[in-house]
Amino acid sequence: MINYILFDDQKTWKQLLPLTFTRPISEIRIGILKIKEKWDQFLNSDCSYLTEVYLRDKFKFISGADNIFINSALLPDLELKDNIISLKNNQALYKDSMLLAVRLEKEKALSFNADLSQGCEKRQWAKDILSISFPWDIFGINEKAIIIDFELITKGRKSVPLSKTNNVIRAENIFMETGASVEFATLNASKGPIYIAKNAEIMEGSLVRGPFALGEGSVLKLGAKIYGATTVGPHSKMGGELNNSVIFGYSNKAHDGFLGNSVLGEWCNIGADSNNSNLKNNYAEVKMWSYIKEGFIPTGLQFCGLIMGDHSKCGINTMFNTGTVVGVSANIFGAGYPRNFIPSFSWGGASGLTVFSLNKAFEVAERVMSRRHIPFDEKEMKILENVFNNTIAYRHF
């Protein structure tokens, strides 16, 4: 029996910071599902992780007698999956210089690294792949990812009927799971599918244009305006205006305000009437903070908004500049525009920042997670402690 492991290429993991400070790449949500959930379904397996050392207590690495390592930044499709599982021992599959997958016996698996120093036979994959390298790729390819996941999840299944109170366009492209509720909303699936997960709710007056995915137990508040391609992960509350954004889950933007071309991690909160800019006044290319360069790099995008790591929050009426990166456990508030790189464990805003102490961050995380009946345990504490220690150099306040 083949044992599947999703491995993090260290360069890509760093390029995806701050979102990967608290998770392996394969725990990123894009489309409807996390990357690991996609591979689990395609492979009919339960993949384990090979990631940064400080994350391994929570995200386990499991090796077997026969192992296939798969690049965790890679999104699956059937043909690619078939080629990966057909690999022979000590064979590796590449897309140009990118290692996609390699098959190894247990002894070599235990010392695996993405440089492939094992000297395996190389095969090249000639066709296109879907993968992420930078945070902005997450919303950039979210439309394709939603369409692929929608087909994967709904194939051969029948949607719960939509209430006749709704205004619906292309109902055949809308799928609603058991326990979900949608009343007096407008759902337009002519531009892409709409997926409404178990026990999710779309409140009255909401306007939704696909592609769109609403996760389990999540809520669109009264009069929400959603443009595709947008994903709201599980147990989140969203209001106001969203455009081409991905919210991993357990996060809230419950009130009016705009969020566009953005990615929020878990346990984030956006205060009422907060907005982000996703287009510069001069229409120039947006640059964003890079943790590898330790400076700003071009994104190649004209529209690029906010990237926010786990456990970060902002107060009411916060204004985020185009291309802002917020780290983990930051608390932003006050008048004016905060800087467009806010380090992890920052407290304050445009008028200045101080350090948000680790103990205070623990208290907030425990309080917030307990509301969702999820324990803030020692594993979570150790991850945040590592992030705090690894980001000291950025907090020159």
N, C-alpha and C positions, 0 to 999 in steps of 0.2 A: 504494500500500500504506500502510495506517494505521500510524503509529508510536505506541505506547502508553507513557505515562510516569505513574508513581505519585508524586504530589506530597504532601509533608508540609505541612499547615497548621501554621504555627509555634506557635500557641496550643495546639493539640492535642498537638504534639510535646513541648512543655514540660509539659503536664499529665500526660504518660505517663512523664516522668522518674521514677526513674533508669534505667528499662528502655531508654529511647531515647538515653541518653548515648552509647551505642556502636553504634547502628543507626538506620536509618530506621524509621518506623512499619510499613511494609510487610514488614519482616523479623521482626516479632513473630509467634510461633506461637500460634495459637488454633484449637481443634479438632484436626485431625490435621496440617494443613499450615500453613505461613507464609502471611500475607495475599498476598504476591507470588506464591507458588506456586499459590494459588487462582485469581488473575486470569490467570496464565499459561495455566492449563488451560482456563478459560472462554473466553479470547480466542484460544487456540491461537497464542500469541505469547511473546516474551521481553521483558517490560516492563523499562524502566530506571527510575531514581530521580531525583527532585528533592528534595533534603534539605539539611540544614545543610552549610555550606561545608566544615568540617573533616572531614566524612564522605565527601566526594565522590571522593577518591582511591580509596577502596575500593568505594563504591557509585556507579556511573557514571551520569551524565545524558547521554542520547543524543537529539538532536532530528532530525527529518526534514522533508520537504516538507509532510507532512500529519500533524498530531499531535493525539492525544486525551490530555488530562491527566485522571487519575482520582484522587480523594481516597483517600489510602493508608490511612485509618482505616476505609474502607468495605469490607464483606464482600460478595462478588458473589452474585447469583442470576441465573437465565436471563433473566427478564423485564427486570430492571434492565440486564443486559449488552446485550440487544437494543436498549433505548432509548438507551444510551450510544453504541453504534456507529452508530446512526441519526442522531446529531447532525450538523447541517450546519456548514460553516465559520462561525466566530464565533457559534456557539450554545453556551449553557451550561445545564446541568441542575442544579436546586437542589432541596433538601428544606428548605422554609421558608427560613432564611437560610444554610443549609449548602451550600456549593458541592460538588456531587458529581462533576461532570465538565465539561470544556469542550474544544471542538475549535478548533485554531488553526493558521494557516500558520506556516512556519518563522520568519519575521521576528518575529512576535509571540511565538512559542514561546520564543525566546531571552531575552525580557524578561518572561516570565510571572511573575506573583505571584498568590497566592490571593485577593487583594482584587478581582481581576478589573477592574482599571482600564481594560481594553481596551474596555469598553462593549459587550459582546456581548449578543445577544438572549437573554433569559432564559426558560427553561421550568421548570415546577414538577413535581416528582415527588410524586404524591398518596399513594402507598402507603407502608407501613412499610419501614424499612431496618434492616439489622443493621450496627452500627458500634461502635467503641471510642473513648472519650474520656478515661478514667481507668484506672490500672492494675487496679483492682478489677473493671472491666468484662470483663477477660480471663477470669477464672474465672466471672464472672457469666453470660456468654452462652456458656460453653464447651460446655454440653450441646447447644445448638442447632447450634453450629459443628461438633461431632463428627458429629452426625447428617447434616448437609449434606455434609461431607467424605467420610463413609463411603459415601454413595450415589454421590458423584462418582468415588471411587477404585475402587469394587467393581462398578459397573454393567456387566453383561454378562460378568463374570469369575467364575471358580470358585475357591473357597478350597482351599488344601491341607487334606487331611483331618486332623482332630484325633485324637490318640492316644486309644485306648479306656481308658487309665488315668485319664482326667480325668472329673470330675463336671460335666456340662454342662447348662445350662438355656437353651432357645431357641437351639440350635446354628445355626439359619438366620440369626441376627443376629451371628454371629461369623465373622470373615474372617482367615485366617492366610496370610502370604506364604511364598514358597519360602525354605527355610533356617531358618525359625523353629522353635522347640522349646518344647513345653508338655507336662509330665508330672505326673501326680498333683496337679493343681490343680483348684479349683472355679471355674468361669466361669459367671456368671449374667448373661445378656443380656436378661432379661425387662424391664428398665427402660431399656435403651438398648444400642446396638451395641458390640461389642468388636473392635478392630482391632489385629492383631499384625504388625508390619512384618518385612521381610526380616532374617534372622539374629538376630532378637530371641529372648529366652529368658524363660520364666516357670518358675521352679524349683518343686520339690515343696512342697506344703502351702500355696501361695499361694491367697488368697481374693480374687476379682476380681468386682466388680459394675459393670456398664456404666451409662452410657456411659464407655468407656475406650479410650485409644489408647496403644500402646507403640511407640516409634520404632525405626528400623533399628539393629540392633546393641545395643539396650538390654536390661537384665536386671532382672527382679524377683527379689530374693533369697529364700531359703527362708522360707516362712511370712509373706510380705508380705500386708498387708490393705489392699485398695484399694476405696474408695468412689467412685462417679461424682459429678459428671462430672470426670474426671481425665485429663490428657495428660502423658505422659513422652516428650520429644523423643528424637532419636537419640543413641546412644552414652552412655547414662546408666545408673547403677546405683541401684536403689531398694529399700529395705527398710523394715520397720516399718509404720506406718499413714499412709496418704495419703487425704485427703478433698477433693474439689472443688478441685484444684490444677493448675497448669500449669507444667511444667518445660520451658524452651525447648530444651535439649539440652546434651550434653557436661558434665553436672552429676551429682553423686552425693549421695544420702542413703542410704547402703548399710546402715545399721544401725537398730536399734529406736529408736522415738521417733515423735512425731506432727507431721505437717505438714498444715494444713487451711486452705482458703479463701485460698490463697497463690499467688504467682508467683515463680519463680526464673529468672534469666537463664541465660547460658551460663558454663561454667567455674566454677560454684559448688560448694562442698562443705559439707555439713551433718554435723557430728561425731556420734559415737555417743551415743544417749540424749538428743539435743537435742529440744526441743519448742517449739511455738509455741501461744499462746492465740489462739483465733478467736472468743471470746465473753467479754465483760466480766462480772465478778462481779455487777454490778447490772443486767445485760441491756440496758444503754443502747446507743444508737447509737454506732458506732465512728467516731472521727475519725482522719484520716491526714495526714501531712506533704504540703504542696503547695509545689512549687518556684516556682510563680507567685506565690502569696500570701506565701511564705516564713514559713508558719505552718501550723497544723493546720486542716483543713476537714472538715465532716461528709461521710460517705460515703453516708448513707441506708441503711446496712446494720447488721444486728445481728451477723452473722457475717463477720468480716474479719480475716485473719491477717497474713502476712509478705510484703512485697515486697522482693526482693533483686536488685540490679544485678549485671552480669557481673563475674566474677573475685573475688567476695566469698566468704569462708569463715567458719565458726565452729567452735570447739573442742568437745570432748565436754561433754555435760551443759549446753549453753547453753539458757537459758530466754528466749524472746522474748515480750514483752507483746503484747496484742491491738493490731492495727493498727500494726505496726512497719515502718518503711521503712529499708532499708540501701542505701547507695549502691554505687558501683563500687570494686573492689579494697579492700574493708574486711576486716579480720581481727579477729574477735570471740571473746573467750575469758574465762574466769574465773567466779567464783561470783556469784550474784545476777542481777537482771534488768537488762540494758543499757537505756539510754534508747531511746525508741521512734522517734527519728530519729537514725540513725548516718550521718554524712557520708562521702562517698567518701574513700578513702585514710586511713581511721581504723585505729588499732591499739590494742586493749585491750577494756574491757568496763565493767561496773557500777562498778568502782573508779576508772575514769578512762580517758581516751583520749589517745593521742599520734598524731603524723603517721606514716603508713606511707610511707616515702620512695619516690619514683618509681623510682629504680634498683632497690630491693628488689622493688617490684611488677613491674618488667620481668623480673627473675630468676625470680620465681615463675611468671609467665605463660608464659615460655619453657619452663620445666620442665614445667608442667602440659600445655601444648598439644603439646609434643613427644611425650608419651605417646600421643597420638592421631594422631601423624604429621602435624600441622598446623603450619606454620611461624609463628613469632612474628616477623613481618617488619616492615619500616619503616612500612608502612601501619598495622599494629596499634599500633606504638609511638607514632606520631603521634596516633592517636585517644586513647590513654590519657594522653598528655601534655596534650592539649587538655582532657580531662576534669579532670585534676589542676589545671591552671591555672584552669579555669572554676569550680572548687568551693573555691578557697582561702578565700573569705569564710565558708564554713560551718564551717571547722575552727578554732573559738575554744577551743583546749585550754589 
